[in-house]
Amino acid sequence: MGLSTHVLDTMNGCPAAGMQVELFGTDGDKATLIKSLTLNHDGRTDAPLFDNNSLKVGTYRLTFDVAAYFKARGVSLPEPNFLNKVSLDFGVAHADQHYHVPLLVSPWSYSTYRGS
């Protein structure tokens, strides 16, 4: 099962290839970096963030570097940016299930859901 993510760039209608993402474990206000990665050509990670055996019940945060991604694509953004980094805090209640956390994003909005 495990944990996975992907990002779709809704401004350009494509995967958010090259976006930087960080995964944290959280405990109250404390966040501990677990890994940093760059999304591949399909806007996904090359491997699950956690595989079936390493996902644990708990709370997590995914942080997506949205402004840097759009700036790298040549999008002129105001300063300060409306969206800079998007952080999604979520909980894993059943480590034996798959948790997929997609992000649909533009420089002005985002949406997420628990995918399959």
MOPAC internal coordinates of N, CA, C and O (Angstrom, degrees):
PM7 1SCF
backbone

  N    0.0000 0     0.00 0     0.00 0    0    0    0
  C    1.4296 1     0.00 0     0.00 0    1    0    0
  C    1.5262 1   108.59 1     0.00 0    2    1    0
  O    1.2310 1   118.38 1    88.01 1    3    2    1
  N    1.3224 1   120.69 1   -91.99 1    3    2    1
  C    1.4519 1   121.90 1   172.35 1    5    3    2
  C    1.5169 1   114.47 1    87.80 1    6    5    3
  O    1.2310 1   121.72 1    17.55 1    7    6    5
  N    1.3399 1   114.31 1  -162.45 1    7    6    5
  C    1.4612 1   122.99 1  -177.41 1    9    7    6
  C    1.5184 1   108.72 1  -131.95 1   10    9    7
  O    1.2310 1   120.77 1   -47.25 1   11   10    9
  N    1.3317 1   116.14 1   132.75 1   11   10    9
  C    1.4574 1   121.08 1   177.84 1   13   11   10
  C    1.5273 1   109.66 1  -141.73 1   14   13   11
  O    1.2310 1   121.10 1   -13.94 1   15   14   13
  N    1.3277 1   115.51 1   166.06 1   15   14   13
  C    1.4618 1   122.04 1   177.56 1   17   15   14
  C    1.5135 1   109.19 1  -148.37 1   18   17   15
  O    1.2310 1   120.85 1   -19.17 1   19   18   17
  N    1.3070 1   115.98 1   160.83 1   19   18   17
  C    1.4595 1   121.66 1   166.24 1   21   19   18
  C    1.5179 1   107.87 1  -155.73 1   22   21   19
  O    1.2310 1   121.16 1   -19.63 1   23   22   21
  N    1.3351 1   115.39 1   160.37 1   23   22   21
  C    1.4562 1   120.73 1  -176.90 1   25   23   22
  C    1.5149 1   109.07 1  -129.57 1   26   25   23
  O    1.2310 1   121.47 1   -47.49 1   27   26   25
  N    1.3307 1   114.80 1   132.51 1   27   26   25
  C    1.4584 1   121.99 1   174.36 1   29   27   26
  C    1.5221 1   109.00 1  -112.01 1   30   29   27
  O    1.2310 1   120.91 1   -50.70 1   31   30   29
  N    1.3166 1   115.86 1   129.30 1   31   30   29
  C    1.4588 1   124.53 1   177.83 1   33   31   30
  C    1.5265 1   106.34 1   -85.18 1   34   33   31
  O    1.2310 1   120.29 1   -76.58 1   35   34   33
  N    1.3396 1   117.05 1   103.42 1   35   34   33
  C    1.4681 1   120.26 1  -176.25 1   37   35   34
  C    1.5256 1   112.13 1   -80.82 1   38   37   35
  O    1.2310 1   119.50 1   166.41 1   39   38   37
  N    1.3209 1   118.56 1   -13.59 1   39   38   37
  C    1.4629 1   120.79 1   175.42 1   41   39   38
  C    1.5254 1   110.47 1   -71.92 1   42   41   39
  O    1.2310 1   120.99 1   137.73 1   43   42   41
  N    1.3293 1   115.71 1   -42.27 1   43   42   41
  C    1.4629 1   120.97 1  -175.96 1   45   43   42
  C    1.5240 1   113.27 1  -104.05 1   46   45   43
  O    1.2310 1   120.25 1   173.89 1   47   46   45
  N    1.3309 1   117.13 1    -6.11 1   47   46   45
  C    1.4629 1   120.65 1   178.39 1   49   47   46
  C    1.5107 1   113.73 1    67.89 1   50   49   47
  O    1.2310 1   120.80 1  -135.17 1   51   50   49
  N    1.3486 1   116.08 1    44.83 1   51   50   49
  C    1.4646 1   119.71 1  -177.44 1   53   51   50
  C    1.5277 1   110.05 1  -152.07 1   54   53   51
  O    1.2310 1   120.35 1   -12.20 1   55   54   53
  N    1.3358 1   116.94 1   167.80 1   55   54   53
  C    1.4623 1   119.45 1   172.63 1   57   55   54
  C    1.5314 1   110.16 1   -64.44 1   58   57   55
  O    1.2310 1   120.25 1   -30.05 1   59   58   57
  N    1.3167 1   117.12 1   149.95 1   59   58   57
  C    1.4678 1   122.41 1  -178.57 1   61   59   58
  C    1.5294 1   110.04 1   -87.63 1   62   61   59
  O    1.2310 1   120.70 1  -116.74 1   63   62   61
  N    1.3156 1   116.27 1    63.26 1   63   62   61
  C    1.4656 1   121.99 1  -179.98 1   65   63   62
  C    1.5181 1   110.50 1   -61.08 1   66   65   63
  O    1.2310 1   120.69 1   -47.40 1   67   66   65
  N    1.3282 1   116.28 1   132.60 1   67   66   65
  C    1.4500 1   121.67 1   177.27 1   69   67   66
  C    1.5185 1   115.02 1    91.45 1   70   69   67
  O    1.2310 1   119.63 1   174.68 1   71   70   69
  N    1.3370 1   118.30 1    -5.32 1   71   70   69
  C    1.4602 1   119.40 1   179.22 1   73   71   70
  C    1.5257 1   110.01 1   -66.95 1   74   73   71
  O    1.2310 1   120.94 1   -39.96 1   75   74   73
  N    1.3198 1   115.81 1   140.04 1   75   74   73
  C    1.4631 1   122.62 1   177.22 1   77   75   74
  C    1.5264 1   109.17 1   -86.76 1   78   77   75
  O    1.2310 1   120.79 1   -43.05 1   79   78   77
  N    1.3251 1   116.09 1   136.95 1   79   78   77
  C    1.4635 1   122.58 1  -178.19 1   81   79   78
  C    1.5254 1   108.51 1  -135.12 1   82   81   79
  O    1.2310 1   121.09 1   -37.94 1   83   82   81
  N    1.3291 1   115.52 1   142.06 1   83   82   81
  C    1.4640 1   121.08 1   174.06 1   85   83   82
  C    1.5183 1   108.88 1  -123.81 1   86   85   83
  O    1.2310 1   120.89 1   -38.93 1   87   86   85
  N    1.3134 1   115.91 1   141.07 1   87   86   85
  C    1.4581 1   123.02 1   175.78 1   89   87   86
  C    1.5203 1   108.41 1  -113.28 1   90   89   87
  O    1.2310 1   120.93 1   -51.42 1   91   90   89
  N    1.3265 1   115.84 1   128.58 1   91   90   89
  C    1.4604 1   122.73 1   179.08 1   93   91   90
  C    1.5221 1   109.60 1  -121.64 1   94   93   91
  O    1.2310 1   120.46 1   -31.73 1   95   94   93
  N    1.3043 1   116.73 1   148.27 1   95   94   93
  C    1.4477 1   122.20 1   163.07 1   97   95   94
  C    1.5154 1   106.58 1   -91.81 1   98   97   95
  O    1.2310 1   119.63 1   -39.82 1   99   98   97
  N    1.3249 1   118.31 1   140.18 1   99   98   97
  C    1.4591 1   120.07 1  -178.09 1  101   99   98
  C    1.5209 1   110.86 1  -121.85 1  102  101   99
  O    1.2310 1   122.10 1   -29.51 1  103  102  101
  N    1.3253 1   113.58 1   150.49 1  103  102  101
  C    1.4583 1   121.89 1   176.30 1  105  103  102
  C    1.5156 1   105.73 1  -146.69 1  106  105  103
  O    1.2310 1   120.42 1   -83.90 1  107  106  105
  N    1.3421 1   116.81 1    96.10 1  107  106  105
  C    1.4585 1   120.12 1  -172.95 1  109  107  106
  C    1.5160 1   109.46 1    65.19 1  110  109  107
  O    1.2310 1   120.67 1    52.57 1  111  110  109
  N    1.3390 1   116.33 1  -127.43 1  111  110  109
  C    1.4638 1   121.34 1   179.46 1  113  111  110
  C    1.5298 1   112.85 1   -84.61 1  114  113  111
  O    1.2310 1   120.21 1   172.77 1  115  114  113
  N    1.3222 1   117.21 1    -7.23 1  115  114  113
  C    1.4639 1   121.33 1  -177.79 1  117  115  114
  C    1.5281 1   110.09 1   -87.96 1  118  117  115
  O    1.2310 1   120.75 1   -49.05 1  119  118  117
  N    1.3386 1   116.17 1   130.95 1  119  118  117
  C    1.4632 1   122.28 1   176.80 1  121  119  118
  C    1.5245 1   108.69 1  -124.58 1  122  121  119
  O    1.2310 1   120.78 1   -50.13 1  123  122  121
  N    1.3293 1   116.11 1   129.87 1  123  122  121
  C    1.4590 1   122.04 1  -179.90 1  125  123  122
  C    1.5233 1   108.88 1  -115.24 1  126  125  123
  O    1.2310 1   120.75 1   -57.74 1  127  126  125
  N    1.3352 1   116.18 1   122.26 1  127  126  125
  C    1.4607 1   120.69 1   179.92 1  129  127  126
  C    1.5253 1   110.25 1   -64.32 1  130  129  127
  O    1.2310 1   120.90 1   -52.34 1  131  130  129
  N    1.3265 1   115.89 1   127.66 1  131  130  129
  C    1.4636 1   121.91 1   177.14 1  133  131  130
  C    1.5240 1   110.13 1   -99.93 1  134  133  131
  O    1.2310 1   120.70 1   134.52 1  135  134  133
  N    1.3317 1   116.26 1   -45.48 1  135  134  133
  C    1.4668 1   119.50 1   177.61 1  137  135  134
  C    1.5164 1   111.14 1  -161.93 1  138  137  135
  O    1.2310 1   121.36 1   -26.35 1  139  138  137
  N    1.3268 1   115.01 1   153.65 1  139  138  137
  C    1.4615 1   124.58 1   173.17 1  141  139  138
  C    1.5153 1   107.33 1  -117.97 1  142  141  139
  O    1.2310 1   120.30 1   -36.77 1  143  142  141
  N    1.3125 1   117.03 1   143.23 1  143  142  141
  C    1.4585 1   119.76 1  -178.77 1  145  143  142
  C    1.5098 1   111.50 1  -154.72 1  146  145  143
  O    1.2310 1   121.12 1   -12.60 1  147  146  145
  N    1.3193 1   115.46 1   167.40 1  147  146  145
  C    1.4536 1   123.89 1   177.14 1  149  147  146
  C    1.5237 1   108.26 1  -117.11 1  150  149  147
  O    1.2310 1   120.61 1   -48.02 1  151  150  149
  N    1.3328 1   116.43 1   131.98 1  151  150  149
  C    1.4601 1   120.20 1  -179.51 1  153  151  150
  C    1.5206 1   110.97 1   -70.72 1  154  153  151
  O    1.2310 1   120.89 1   -36.54 1  155  154  153
  N    1.3234 1   115.91 1   143.46 1  155  154  153
  C    1.4706 1   121.74 1  -177.80 1  157  155  154
  C    1.5305 1   111.87 1   -80.08 1  158  157  155
  O    1.2310 1   120.33 1     7.97 1  159  158  157
  N    1.3297 1   116.97 1  -172.03 1  159  158  157
  C    1.4693 1   123.28 1  -176.15 1  161  159  158
  C    1.5243 1   113.06 1   -58.94 1  162  161  159
  O    1.2310 1   120.23 1   158.28 1  163  162  161
  N    1.3274 1   117.17 1   -21.72 1  163  162  161
  C    1.4594 1   121.85 1  -179.55 1  165  163  162
  C    1.5374 1   111.62 1   -99.01 1  166  165  163
  O    1.2310 1   120.15 1  -170.95 1  167  166  165
  N    1.3448 1   117.32 1     9.05 1  167  166  165
  C    1.4567 1   121.09 1  -179.89 1  169  167  166
  C    1.5180 1   113.04 1    71.80 1  170  169  167
  O    1.2310 1   120.77 1  -158.10 1  171  170  169
  N    1.3266 1   116.13 1    21.90 1  171  170  169
  C    1.4649 1   122.35 1  -177.92 1  173  171  170
  C    1.5185 1   110.04 1  -123.62 1  174  173  171
  O    1.2310 1   121.28 1   -10.37 1  175  174  173
  N    1.3126 1   115.15 1   169.63 1  175  174  173
  C    1.4614 1   120.15 1   173.05 1  177  175  174
  C    1.5242 1   108.10 1   -83.31 1  178  177  175
  O    1.2310 1   120.33 1   -26.59 1  179  178  177
  N    1.3177 1   116.98 1   153.41 1  179  178  177
  C    1.4696 1   120.42 1  -179.99 1  181  179  178
  C    1.5238 1   112.04 1   -71.45 1  182  181  179
  O    1.2310 1   120.64 1   156.33 1  183  182  181
  N    1.3168 1   116.38 1   -23.67 1  183  182  181
  C    1.4661 1   122.42 1   178.95 1  185  183  182
  C    1.5210 1   107.03 1  -141.81 1  186  185  183
  O    1.2310 1   119.95 1   -19.49 1  187  186  185
  N    1.3224 1   117.71 1   160.51 1  187  186  185
  C    1.4678 1   119.04 1   176.84 1  189  187  186
  C    1.5267 1   110.93 1   -57.45 1  190  189  187
  O    1.2310 1   120.67 1   -30.62 1  191  190  189
  N    1.3262 1   116.33 1   149.38 1  191  190  189
  C    1.4634 1   120.83 1   175.32 1  193  191  190
  C    1.5199 1   110.01 1   -64.22 1  194  193  191
  O    1.2310 1   120.87 1   140.68 1  195  194  193
  N    1.3095 1   115.94 1   -39.32 1  195  194  193
  C    1.4606 1   123.99 1   169.73 1  197  195  194
  C    1.5193 1   106.57 1  -134.94 1  198  197  195
  O    1.2310 1   120.05 1   -40.98 1  199  198  197
  N    1.3207 1   117.51 1   139.02 1  199  198  197
  C    1.4604 1   120.23 1   174.46 1  201  199  198
  C    1.5279 1   109.10 1   -87.28 1  202  201  199
  O    1.2310 1   121.01 1     3.19 1  203  202  201
  N    1.3220 1   115.67 1  -176.81 1  203  202  201
  C    1.4639 1   121.52 1  -176.61 1  205  203  202
  C    1.5186 1   112.83 1   -56.75 1  206  205  203
  O    1.2310 1   120.06 1   144.46 1  207  206  205
  N    1.3171 1   117.50 1   -35.54 1  207  206  205
  C    1.4597 1   120.81 1  -173.95 1  209  207  206
  C    1.5204 1   114.63 1   -88.24 1  210  209  207
  O    1.2310 1   119.73 1   161.12 1  211  210  209
  N    1.3401 1   118.12 1   -18.88 1  211  210  209
  C    1.4637 1   119.24 1  -173.67 1  213  211  210
  C    1.5264 1   114.36 1  -104.09 1  214  213  211
  O    1.2310 1   119.40 1   166.65 1  215  214  213
  N    1.3322 1   118.76 1   -13.35 1  215  214  213
  C    1.4612 1   120.58 1   177.93 1  217  215  214
  C    1.5221 1   109.73 1   -69.11 1  218  217  215
  O    1.2310 1   120.64 1   -48.73 1  219  218  217
  N    1.3232 1   116.38 1   131.27 1  219  218  217
  C    1.4692 1   122.61 1  -178.91 1  221  219  218
  C    1.5245 1   109.77 1  -121.02 1  222  221  219
  O    1.2310 1   120.70 1   -28.90 1  223  222  221
  N    1.3101 1   116.27 1   151.10 1  223  222  221
  C    1.4583 1   121.45 1   171.80 1  225  223  222
  C    1.5240 1   107.91 1   -59.50 1  226  225  223
  O    1.2310 1   120.26 1   -44.97 1  227  226  225
  N    1.3239 1   117.10 1   135.03 1  227  226  225
  C    1.4566 1   120.29 1   179.61 1  229  227  226
  C    1.5095 1   111.35 1   159.51 1  230  229  227
  O    1.2310 1   121.18 1    10.81 1  231  230  229
  N    1.3213 1   115.34 1  -169.19 1  231  230  229
  C    1.4603 1   121.23 1   179.82 1  233  231  230
  C    1.5203 1   109.83 1  -114.36 1  234  233  231
  O    1.2310 1   121.68 1   -34.37 1  235  234  233
  N    1.3294 1   114.38 1   145.63 1  235  234  233
  C    1.4586 1   122.02 1  -173.27 1  237  235  234
  C    1.5190 1   110.16 1  -139.67 1  238  237  235
  O    1.2310 1   121.15 1   -13.73 1  239  238  237
  N    1.3258 1   115.41 1   166.27 1  239  238  237
  C    1.4624 1   122.68 1   175.46 1  241  239  238
  C    1.5225 1   108.31 1  -138.83 1  242  241  239
  O    1.2310 1   121.23 1   -49.53 1  243  242  241
  N    1.3138 1   115.25 1   130.47 1  243  242  241
  C    1.4608 1   121.83 1   168.96 1  245  243  242
  C    1.5246 1   106.90 1  -106.81 1  246  245  243
  O    1.2310 1   120.45 1   -50.33 1  247  246  245
  N    1.3380 1   116.75 1   129.67 1  247  246  245
  C    1.4614 1   121.62 1   178.11 1  249  247  246
  C    1.5209 1   108.46 1  -118.83 1  250  249  247
  O    1.2310 1   120.99 1   -56.04 1  251  250  249
  N    1.3309 1   115.72 1   123.96 1  251  250  249
  C    1.4582 1   123.54 1  -175.88 1  253  251  250
  C    1.5254 1   108.69 1  -110.79 1  254  253  251
  O    1.2310 1   119.94 1   -52.78 1  255  254  253
  N    1.3357 1   117.72 1   127.22 1  255  254  253
  C    1.4610 1   122.38 1  -177.88 1  257  255  254
  C    1.5283 1   109.46 1   -85.45 1  258  257  255
  O    1.2310 1   121.69 1  -101.24 1  259  258  257
  N    1.3201 1   114.38 1    78.76 1  259  258  257
  C    1.4591 1   122.88 1  -172.84 1  261  259  258
  C    1.5292 1   112.08 1   -67.43 1  262  261  259
  O    1.2310 1   119.67 1   130.02 1  263  262  261
  N    1.3324 1   118.23 1   -49.98 1  263  262  261
  C    1.4690 1   120.78 1  -176.51 1  265  263  262
  C    1.5291 1   111.45 1   -61.03 1  266  265  263
  O    1.2310 1   120.08 1   135.34 1  267  266  265
  N    1.3196 1   117.45 1   -44.66 1  267  266  265
  C    1.4727 1   119.88 1   179.72 1  269  267  266
  C    1.5267 1   110.99 1   -61.37 1  270  269  267
  O    1.2310 1   120.68 1   140.57 1  271  270  269
  N    1.3270 1   116.30 1   -39.43 1  271  270  269
  C    1.4688 1   120.10 1   178.76 1  273  271  270
  C    1.5259 1   110.67 1   -61.12 1  274  273  271
  O    1.2310 1   120.08 1   129.49 1  275  274  273
  N    1.3366 1   117.45 1   -50.51 1  275  274  273
  C    1.4678 1   119.57 1  -177.45 1  277  275  274
  C    1.5249 1   111.65 1   -68.27 1  278  277  275
  O    1.2310 1   119.88 1   143.62 1  279  278  277
  N    1.3316 1   117.84 1   -36.38 1  279  278  277
  C    1.4660 1   119.78 1   176.13 1  281  279  278
  C    1.5274 1   110.37 1   -62.07 1  282  281  279
  O    1.2310 1   120.12 1   139.47 1  283  282  281
  N    1.3289 1   117.38 1   -40.53 1  283  282  281
  C    1.4669 1   121.32 1   178.95 1  285  283  282
  C    1.5252 1   111.40 1   -64.11 1  286  285  283
  O    1.2310 1   120.16 1   154.05 1  287  286  285
  N    1.3257 1   117.30 1   -25.95 1  287  286  285
  C    1.4682 1   121.93 1   176.76 1  289  287  286
  C    1.5222 1   112.28 1   -85.83 1  290  289  287
  O    1.2310 1   119.93 1  -177.77 1  291  290  289
  N    1.3341 1   117.74 1     2.23 1  291  290  289
  C    1.4593 1   121.64 1   177.11 1  293  291  290
  C    1.5165 1   115.01 1    87.12 1  294  293  291
  O    1.2310 1   119.91 1  -166.83 1  295  294  293
  N    1.3181 1   117.78 1    13.17 1  295  294  293
  C    1.4597 1   121.15 1   178.94 1  297  295  294
  C    1.5256 1   108.54 1   -77.66 1  298  297  295
  O    1.2310 1   120.76 1   -51.31 1  299  298  297
  N    1.3182 1   116.15 1   128.69 1  299  298  297
  C    1.4641 1   121.34 1   177.84 1  301  299  298
  C    1.5280 1   107.97 1   -81.34 1  302  301  299
  O    1.2310 1   121.00 1   -65.29 1  303  302  301
  N    1.3179 1   115.69 1   114.71 1  303  302  301
  C    1.4604 1   121.71 1  -178.37 1  305  303  302
  C    1.5221 1   109.99 1  -110.95 1  306  305  303
  O    1.2310 1   120.21 1   -33.32 1  307  306  305
  N    1.3292 1   117.20 1   146.68 1  307  306  305
  C    1.4660 1   119.24 1   176.48 1  309  307  306
  C    1.5232 1   110.02 1   -71.05 1  310  309  307
  O    1.2310 1   120.93 1   -20.21 1  311  310  309
  N    1.3275 1   115.83 1   159.79 1  311  310  309
  C    1.4701 1   121.15 1   174.73 1  313  311  310
  C    1.5103 1   108.17 1  -113.52 1  314  313  311
  O    1.2310 1   117.93 1   -56.38 1  315  314  313
  N    1.2788 1   121.55 1   123.62 1  315  314  313
  C    1.4640 1   123.82 1    -2.88 1  317  315  314
  C    1.5197 1   110.95 1   -73.30 1  318  317  315
  O    1.2310 1   121.19 1   -20.82 1  319  318  317
  N    1.3323 1   115.32 1   159.18 1  319  318  317
  C    1.4613 1   121.54 1   179.65 1  321  319  318
  C    1.5242 1   109.54 1   -66.83 1  322  321  319
  O    1.2310 1   120.66 1   -32.48 1  323  322  321
  N    1.3330 1   116.35 1   147.52 1  323  322  321
  C    1.4649 1   118.89 1   174.49 1  325  323  322
  C    1.5206 1   109.75 1   -64.85 1  326  325  323
  O    1.2310 1   120.44 1   129.04 1  327  326  325
  N    1.3392 1   116.76 1   -50.96 1  327  326  325
  C    1.4586 1   121.99 1   172.48 1  329  327  326
  C    1.5133 1   107.82 1  -113.22 1  330  329  327
  O    1.2310 1   120.24 1   -50.14 1  331  330  329
  N    1.3079 1   117.14 1   129.86 1  331  330  329
  C    1.4531 1   121.71 1   176.76 1  333  331  330
  C    1.5198 1   108.01 1  -106.94 1  334  333  331
  O    1.2310 1   120.68 1   100.39 1  335  334  333
  N    1.3117 1   116.30 1   -79.61 1  335  334  333
  C    1.4545 1   121.62 1   173.84 1  337  335  334
  C    1.5177 1   107.59 1  -114.65 1  338  337  335
  O    1.2310 1   120.58 1   -44.81 1  339  338  337
  N    1.3145 1   116.50 1   135.19 1  339  338  337
  C    1.4551 1   121.92 1   177.70 1  341  339  338
  C    1.5248 1   107.39 1  -102.48 1  342  341  339
  O    1.2310 1   121.01 1   -58.05 1  343  342  341
  N    1.3290 1   115.67 1   121.95 1  343  342  341
  C    1.4587 1   121.24 1   178.20 1  345  343  342
  C    1.5232 1   109.43 1  -110.45 1  346  345  343
  O    1.2310 1   121.31 1   -49.39 1  347  346  345
  N    1.3143 1   115.10 1   130.61 1  347  346  345
  C    1.4581 1   121.74 1   177.66 1  349  347  346
  C    1.5161 1   108.30 1  -115.98 1  350  349  347
  O    1.2310 1   120.35 1   -63.95 1  351  350  349
  N    1.3150 1   116.94 1   116.05 1  351  350  349
  C    1.4584 1   122.41 1   175.50 1  353  351  350
  C    1.5211 1   107.97 1   -96.22 1  354  353  351
  O    1.2310 1   120.55 1   -48.50 1  355  354  353
  N    1.3139 1   116.55 1   131.50 1  355  354  353
  C    1.4641 1   120.35 1  -177.35 1  357  355  354
  C    1.5193 1   109.48 1  -148.96 1  358  357  355
  O    1.2310 1   121.40 1   -18.54 1  359  358  357
  N    1.3090 1   114.93 1   161.46 1  359  358  357
  C    1.4513 1   120.82 1  -179.76 1  361  359  358
  C    1.5109 1   111.95 1  -116.14 1  362  361  359
  O    1.2310 1   120.99 1   -33.79 1  363  362  361
  N    1.3085 1   115.71 1   146.21 1  363  362  361
  C    1.4651 1   123.94 1   174.10 1  365  363  362
  C    1.5218 1   106.65 1  -109.68 1  366  365  363
  O    1.2310 1   120.67 1   -70.74 1  367  366  365
  N    1.3313 1   116.33 1   109.26 1  367  366  365
  C    1.4586 1   121.46 1  -178.71 1  369  367  366
  C    1.5231 1   112.28 1   -94.34 1  370  369  367
  O    1.2310 1   120.68 1   156.85 1  371  370  369
  N    1.3365 1   116.31 1   -23.15 1  371  370  369
  C    1.4694 1   121.07 1  -175.70 1  373  371  370
  C    1.5245 1   108.94 1  -133.62 1  374  373  371
  O    1.2310 1   120.24 1   -83.52 1  375  374  373
  N    1.3084 1   117.15 1    96.48 1  375  374  373
  C    1.4634 1   121.88 1  -175.84 1  377  375  374
  C    1.5200 1   112.70 1   -66.27 1  378  377  375
  O    1.2310 1   119.72 1   166.91 1  379  378  377
  N    1.3222 1   118.13 1   -13.09 1  379  378  377
  C    1.4664 1   121.11 1   178.57 1  381  379  378
  C    1.5272 1   112.04 1   -87.78 1  382  381  379
  O    1.2310 1   119.81 1  -179.32 1  383  382  381
  N    1.3302 1   117.96 1     0.68 1  383  382  381
  C    1.4615 1   122.31 1   178.35 1  385  383  382
  C    1.5206 1   109.69 1  -106.71 1  386  385  383
  O    1.2310 1   120.91 1   -16.90 1  387  386  385
  N    1.3449 1   115.86 1   163.10 1  387  386  385
  C    1.4580 1   120.57 1   176.14 1  389  387  386
  C    1.5243 1   109.23 1   -88.66 1  390  389  387
  O    1.2310 1   120.65 1   -46.44 1  391  390  389
  N    1.3198 1   116.36 1   133.56 1  391  390  389
  C    1.4586 1   122.73 1   174.73 1  393  391  390
  C    1.5212 1   107.71 1  -116.00 1  394  393  391
  O    1.2310 1   120.94 1   -62.78 1  395  394  393
  N    1.3310 1   115.81 1   117.22 1  395  394  393
  C    1.4595 1   121.76 1   177.37 1  397  395  394
  C    1.5233 1   106.64 1  -116.53 1  398  397  395
  O    1.2310 1   120.47 1   -55.34 1  399  398  397
  N    1.3400 1   116.71 1   124.66 1  399  398  397
  C    1.4597 1   121.62 1  -175.78 1  401  399  398
  C    1.5267 1   108.92 1  -118.85 1  402  401  399
  O    1.2310 1   120.03 1   -89.75 1  403  402  401
  N    1.3371 1   117.54 1    90.25 1  403  402  401
  C    1.4583 1   120.30 1   178.78 1  405  403  402
  C    1.5307 1   111.56 1   -84.46 1  406  405  403
  O    1.2310 1   121.02 1   -23.26 1  407  406  405
  N    1.3207 1   115.65 1   156.74 1  407  406  405
  C    1.4560 1   122.57 1   175.34 1  409  407  406
  C    1.5163 1   108.08 1  -129.73 1  410  409  407
  O    1.2310 1   120.47 1   -52.61 1  411  410  409
  N    1.3157 1   116.70 1   127.39 1  411  410  409
  C    1.4597 1   123.51 1   171.51 1  413  411  410
  C    1.5159 1   105.30 1  -107.28 1  414  413  411
  O    1.2310 1   119.94 1   -55.75 1  415  414  413
  N    1.3440 1   117.72 1   124.25 1  415  414  413
  C    1.4593 1   118.83 1  -168.28 1  417  415  414
  C    1.5236 1   112.70 1  -144.83 1  418  417  415
  O    1.2310 1   121.48 1   -33.06 1  419  418  417
  N    1.3238 1   114.77 1   146.94 1  419  418  417
  C    1.4608 1   124.46 1   168.45 1  421  419  418
  C    1.5288 1   105.65 1  -132.21 1  422  421  419
  O    1.2310 1   119.10 1    -1.84 1  423  422  421
  N    1.3338 1   119.33 1   178.16 1  423  422  421
  C    1.4673 1   118.71 1   176.86 1  425  423  422
  C    1.5306 1   113.21 1   -66.14 1  426  425  423
  O    1.2310 1   120.35 1   168.61 1  427  426  425
  N    1.3344 1   116.94 1   -11.39 1  427  426  425
  C    1.4703 1   121.00 1  -171.66 1  429  427  426
  C    1.5215 1   114.19 1  -119.18 1  430  429  427
  O    1.2310 1   119.67 1   170.65 1  431  430  429
  N    1.3297 1   118.23 1    -9.35 1  431  430  429
  C    1.4664 1   119.01 1  -176.92 1  433  431  430
  C    1.5188 1   110.09 1  -161.52 1  434  433  431
  O    1.2310 1   121.57 1   -16.63 1  435  434  433
  N    1.3475 1   114.61 1   163.37 1  435  434  433
  C    1.4578 1   119.75 1   173.28 1  437  435  434
  C    1.5075 1   109.85 1  -152.75 1  438  437  435
  O    1.2310 1   121.65 1   -19.28 1  439  438  437
  N    1.3336 1   114.45 1   160.72 1  439  438  437
  C    1.4455 1   122.48 1   178.46 1  441  439  438
  C    1.5189 1   107.75 1  -146.63 1  442  441  439
  O    1.2310 1   121.21 1   -30.75 1  443  442  441
  N    1.3222 1   115.28 1   149.25 1  443  442  441
  C    1.4563 1   120.44 1   177.47 1  445  443  442
  C    1.5227 1   108.83 1  -145.13 1  446  445  443
  O    1.2310 1   120.76 1    -9.96 1  447  446  445
  N    1.3139 1   116.16 1   170.04 1  447  446  445
  C    1.4520 1   122.61 1   178.88 1  449  447  446
  C    1.5190 1   107.25 1  -166.14 1  450  449  447
  O    1.2310 1   120.65 1   -11.73 1  451  450  449
  N    1.3152 1   116.37 1   168.27 1  451  450  449
  C    1.4693 1   118.87 1   172.48 1  453  451  450
  C    1.5155 1   106.82 1   -87.66 1  454  453  451
  O    1.2310 1   121.19 1   -69.22 1  455  454  453
  N    1.3144 1   115.33 1   110.78 1  455  454  453
  C    1.4599 1   120.56 1  -179.37 1  457  455  454
  C    1.5136 1   111.41 1   -89.15 1  458  457  455
  O    1.2310 1   121.43 1     7.04 1  459  458  457
  N    1.3080 1   114.86 1  -172.96 1  459  458  457
  C    1.4679 1   120.42 1  -178.73 1  461  459  458
  C    1.5174 1   110.73 1  -117.06 1  462  461  459
  O    1.2310 1   120.10 1   180.00 1  463  462  461

